[in-house]
Amino acid sequence: MLAVWRTHGLDAILREAYASGVLLCGISAGACCWFESAFSDSFGPPAPLADGLGLLPGSLCPHYDSEPERRPGYLAAVKNRALPGGWAVDDGAAGCSPTATWWRWSAGSRGPPSAG
């Protein structure tokens, strides 16, 4: 996705939009793209990907609660410095970063993830 955006200059357009205050959002890869890096399954099993747009600092790991390999993989990638620290986001959660300060809330009616 990012390679196609860069080929067509969409990355520059999105940077300009972000700089002018336009709200940018996305789910899964569409959320990862705004960060410096992510724990992504875009090219196979989840792995560090370090070529995000960098509009937001750090890394993002989507699907943290719904894909069993995400939590241990992301934690290991941050611990081993393959990724910078960042945000692990459960399915159905959202974040807002008007100034790179985050708030998290649960969306939907399925309740909090189980502790098991």
Secondary structure, DSSP 8 states (H G I E B T S, - for coil): -HHHHHHTTHHHHHHHHHHTT-----STHHHHTTEEEEEE-TTSSSEEE-----SEEEEEE--TTTSTTHHHHHHHHHHTTSS-SEEE--TTEEEE-SSS--EEEE-SSS-S----
